[in-house]
Amino acid sequence: MILSIESSCDDSSIAITQIKDYKLLFHKKISQEVEHSIYGGVVPELASRLHLKALPKILEETKEFFPYLKAIAVTNAPGLSVTLNEGVMMAKALSISLNLPLIGVNHLIGHIYSLFIEKKAINDIMILLVSGGHTKILEMKGGYKNITELATTIDDSFGESFDKVAKMLELGYPGGPIIEKLAKNGDENRIEFPIPLKQSKEIKFSYSGLKNAVRLAILENRYSKEDIAASFQKTAIAHIVMKLKKLFKQKKVVNFAVVGGASANLVLRRELEILSKQFNFNVFYPELIYCSDNAAMIGRVAIEMYKKRDFSSLELEVKSRIEF
């Protein structure tokens, strides 16, 4: 079995995964959403202190699995340095005390493998990664060692834009599920927000302009919060769909997936289903419980790394940013 730890942002999580059949034997996550909601976003130092309390509590519940462990896996990049450190220091301590190899896992690759929890992986797949920190199109060929970035955002991420719009509307944090729920009761055609980079032939993303357009609409004080949420969500997703269409006209895709915290948005999933029929590809999603940060996805990557003896030294460092 492999014990995996995730602490890249505001979720403390530990999982136990069986190597031979990918079975998830234990998985627990303690969210910090309530503590951070009063600030409208994640406060790194507070998150670090909360991990310091939560991770040992979860670890205590996994002791029965210790005799069967073959490796300790942990997210070491990208993320908030102060929170990554909490998980990495715990992983190093376990690696030393149990005399087990250490596996440092790229958090973004973890999100890709959230598709394959308790399943065999698809090694050739194109991925849309949408979260509070990232909006990327990635292509994996032959497994986790060969991932290419095809496109990214030049400013705000998709998930970040939802958080900021929710904050402007004084709705709370995290913004994604709040905006999606509010939008159900709004008119998505009430406000015609500009689709970012509509005239650009480049395949890249941008949400700062849309965010500012929402801010101006709020200042007009003549639209309901429901209509603003619905119109914003429609435009934010239309931007992604528009860029994906450009890409699919240039590049043939067979398997396509959306992952990351914002992949839980059901409107986005619906639009990707429509695209899959238009461009004739298979579309995949993680289960909703595995969209946000979790240790189960880290453990799933770690199995692939363990089989390749892709271990880390005890000098493993945390990195707030990482490139493919």
C-alpha positions in Angstrom: 0.0 0.0 0.0 1.0 3.6 -0.4 0.2 6.4 2.1 -0.3 9.7 0.4 -0.5 13.2 1.8 -2.0 16.4 0.3 -1.6 19.9 1.8 -1.0 22.2 -1.2 -3.7 24.7 -0.2 -6.6 24.6 2.2 -7.5 20.9 2.3 -5.7 18.5 4.7 -6.0 15.0 3.2 -4.4 11.5 3.7 -5.2 8.3 1.7 -4.1 4.7 1.7 -4.1 3.1 -1.8 -3.5 -0.6 -2.6 -0.8 -1.0 -5.3 -1.9 -4.1 -7.1 -5.5 -3.1 -7.9 -5.6 0.7 -7.2 -8.2 0.1 -4.5 -8.7 3.1 -2.1 -8.6 1.6 1.4 -8.7 4.9 3.3 -9.4 8.5 2.4 -10.1 11.4 4.6 -10.1 15.2 4.0 -10.6 18.1 6.4 -11.6 21.2 4.6 -10.7 24.7 5.9 -13.5 26.5 3.9 -15.3 27.8 7.0 -12.1 29.3 8.5 -11.1 31.1 5.3 -14.6 32.2 4.2 -14.6 35.2 6.4 -11.6 36.5 4.5 -13.0 35.8 1.1 -10.1 33.6 0.2 -7.3 31.4 1.5 -4.9 33.0 4.1 -1.6 31.0 3.7 -0.4 31.3 7.3 -3.8 30.3 8.7 -3.9 27.4 6.3 -0.5 26.2 7.5 -1.5 26.3 11.2 -4.7 24.4 10.4 -2.8 21.7 8.5 -0.5 21.4 11.5 -3.6 20.4 13.6 -5.5 18.4 11.0 -2.9 16.2 9.4 -1.7 14.4 12.6 -5.4 13.7 13.5 -6.0 12.0 10.2 -2.7 10.1 10.3 -3.7 8.6 13.7 -6.5 6.8 11.9 -4.2 5.1 9.4 -1.9 3.3 11.8 -3.4 -0.1 11.2 -2.1 0.1 7.6 1.5 0.9 8.6 2.8 -2.7 8.4 1.6 -3.0 4.8 3.1 0.3 3.4 5.6 0.3 0.6 6.1 4.0 0.2 5.1 7.5 1.4 3.8 9.9 -1.2 3.3 13.7 -0.8 2.4 16.7 -2.9 5.5 18.9 -3.1 4.5 21.3 -5.9 2.9 23.5 -7.0 0.9 25.2 -4.2 1.4 27.5 -1.2 5.0 27.0 0.2 3.9 27.2 3.8 1.2 24.6 3.4 3.2 22.3 1.2 5.8 22.2 3.9 3.4 20.8 6.4 2.8 17.7 4.3 6.3 17.3 3.1 7.8 17.4 6.6 5.3 14.8 7.8 6.1 12.6 4.7 9.8 12.8 5.4 9.3 11.9 9.1 7.3 8.9 8.1 9.8 7.9 5.4 12.6 7.9 8.0 10.7 6.3 10.9 9.2 3.5 8.7 12.2 3.1 6.5 10.2 3.6 3.3 10.9 5.4 0.0 9.6 8.9 -0.5 7.6 9.9 -3.6 7.2 13.6 -4.4 4.1 14.2 -6.5 3.2 17.1 -8.8 -0.2 18.3 -7.7 -1.3 19.0 -11.3 -0.5 15.5 -12.4 -2.5 14.4 -9.3 -5.5 16.2 -10.7 -5.1 14.3 -14.0 -5.0 11.0 -12.1 -8.1 11.9 -10.2 -9.8 10.5 -13.3 -8.3 7.1 -12.6 -8.9 6.6 -8.8 -9.6 2.8 -8.4 -9.2 2.4 -12.2 -6.6 1.7 -14.8 -5.1 4.8 -16.3 -5.6 6.1 -19.9 -2.1 7.0 -20.9 -3.0 9.1 -23.9 -5.4 11.9 -23.2 -5.9 15.7 -23.5 -6.9 17.5 -20.4 -8.6 20.8 -19.5 -7.4 21.6 -16.0 -9.6 24.3 -14.3 -9.1 25.3 -10.7 -8.6 28.3 -8.4 -5.0 28.5 -9.4 -4.9 27.1 -13.0 -6.5 27.1 -16.3 -4.5 24.9 -18.7 -4.9 22.5 -21.6 -2.5 19.6 -21.2 -1.7 16.6 -23.3 -0.4 13.4 -21.8 1.2 10.8 -24.1 2.3 7.5 -22.7 1.7 8.4 -19.0 2.7 10.9 -16.4 6.3 11.3 -17.6 5.3 12.9 -20.9 2.9 15.8 -20.3 2.9 18.9 -22.6 1.2 22.2 -21.8 -0.7 23.4 -24.9 -2.3 26.5 -23.4 -2.7 28.4 -20.2 -4.1 31.7 -18.8 -2.3 35.0 -19.1 -3.8 36.3 -15.9 -6.7 35.0 -13.7 -7.7 31.4 -13.7 -11.2 30.1 -14.4 -11.8 29.1 -10.8 -10.2 32.3 -9.4 -12.6 34.4 -11.5 -15.6 32.7 -9.8 -14.1 33.3 -6.4 -13.5 37.0 -7.2 -17.0 37.5 -8.6 -18.5 35.9 -5.6 -16.4 38.2 -3.4 -17.6 41.3 -5.3 -21.2 40.1 -4.9 -20.5 39.5 -1.1 -21.5 35.9 -1.4 -18.7 34.1 0.4 -16.0 31.6 -0.4 -15.4 29.3 -2.3 -17.1 31.1 -5.2 -17.5 28.3 -7.7 -20.4 26.4 -6.2 -22.0 29.6 -4.9 -22.1 31.2 -8.3 -23.2 28.0 -10.0 -26.1 27.6 -7.5 -27.1 31.3 -7.8 -27.0 31.2 -11.6 -29.7 28.6 -11.7 -32.2 31.3 -10.7 -30.8 33.9 -13.0 -31.2 34.9 -16.7 -27.9 34.2 -18.4 -28.9 36.4 -21.3 -29.7 39.4 -19.1 -26.2 40.9 -19.4 -24.0 40.6 -22.5 -20.5 40.4 -21.0 -17.6 40.4 -23.5 -16.1 37.0 -24.2 -12.3 37.4 -23.5 -9.9 37.2 -26.4 -12.7 36.7 -28.9 -10.8 38.1 -31.8 -7.5 36.5 -31.0 -6.4 33.4 -32.9 -4.1 32.4 -30.1 -5.2 29.5 -27.9 -4.8 31.1 -24.4 -7.1 32.2 -21.6 -7.8 35.5 -19.8 -10.3 36.4 -17.1 -9.2 39.7 -15.8 -11.2 41.7 -18.4 -14.4 39.7 -17.7 -13.9 40.2 -14.0 -13.7 43.9 -14.5 -16.9 43.9 -16.7 -18.7 42.2 -13.8 -17.4 44.8 -11.4 -18.8 47.6 -13.6 -22.2 45.8 -13.9 -22.4 45.5 -10.1 -21.7 49.2 -9.8 -24.6 50.0 -12.1 -26.9 48.6 -9.4 -29.7 47.6 -11.8 -29.1 43.9 -12.1 -30.0 41.1 -9.7 -27.2 39.0 -8.2 -28.8 36.0 -9.9 -28.6 37.5 -13.4 -25.0 38.7 -12.8 -24.0 35.2 -11.7 -25.8 33.5 -14.6 -24.5 35.9 -17.3 -20.9 35.7 -15.9 -20.9 31.9 -15.8 -22.2 31.7 -19.3 -19.5 34.0 -20.6 -16.7 32.4 -18.6 -17.6 29.0 -20.0 -18.1 30.3 -23.5 -14.5 31.6 -23.4 -13.3 28.1 -22.7 -15.5 26.5 -25.3 -14.4 29.0 -28.0 -10.7 28.3 -27.4 -11.3 24.5 -27.3 -13.0 24.7 -30.7 -10.0 26.5 -32.2 -7.7 23.8 -30.8 -9.9 20.9 -31.9 -9.9 22.3 -35.5 -6.1 22.2 -35.4 -5.5 19.0 -33.4 -7.3 15.7 -33.5 -8.4 14.6 -30.1 -9.6 11.0 -29.2 -9.8 11.2 -25.4 -10.5 14.4 -23.5 -11.1 15.2 -19.9 -11.7 18.1 -17.5 -10.2 18.0 -14.0 -9.5 20.3 -11.1 -11.8 21.9 -8.5 -13.8 23.9 -11.1 -14.4 20.7 -13.2 -17.3 20.1 -10.8 -19.3 22.8 -12.6 -22.1 20.9 -14.3 -22.7 23.6 -16.9 -19.1 23.3 -18.1 -19.6 19.5 -18.2 -22.7 19.9 -20.3 -20.9 22.1 -22.8 -18.1 19.6 -23.1 -20.6 16.9 -23.8 -21.9 18.9 -26.7 -18.3 19.5 -27.9 -17.6 15.8 -27.7 -20.4 15.0 -30.1 -19.4 17.8 -32.5 -15.8 16.7 -32.7 -16.3 13.0 -32.0 -14.1 12.4 -29.0 -14.5 10.5 -25.7 -15.0 12.8 -22.7 -14.1 11.9 -19.1 -14.6 13.5 -15.7 -13.5 12.7 -12.1 -16.1 11.8 -9.6 -17.4 15.0 -8.0 -15.9 14.1 -4.6 -12.4 14.0 -6.3 -12.6 17.2 -8.2 -11.1 19.4 -5.4 -7.7 18.7 -3.8 -7.4 15.3 -2.2 -4.8 12.7 -1.3 -6.5 9.9 -3.2 -5.4 11.4 -6.5 -1.9 11.8 -5.1 -1.8 8.2 -4.1 -3.1 7.2 -7.6 -0.1 8.9 -9.3 2.2 7.5 -6.7 1.3 3.9 -7.8 2.6 4.7 -11.3 5.7 6.3 -9.9 6.3 3.4 -7.5 6.2 0.9 -10.3 8.9 2.9 -12.1 11.0 3.3 -8.9 10.6 7.0 -9.4 11.5 8.0 -5.8 12.6 11.2 -4.2 15.5 11.9 -1.8 15.0 13.2 1.7 16.2 16.5 0.3 12.8 16.9 -1.5 11.9 20.5 -1.7 8.6 22.3 -2.0 8.0 24.5 -5.1 5.2 27.1 -5.3 5.3 26.9 -9.1 6.3 24.2 -11.5 6.4 23.9 -15.3 5.8 20.8 -17.4 
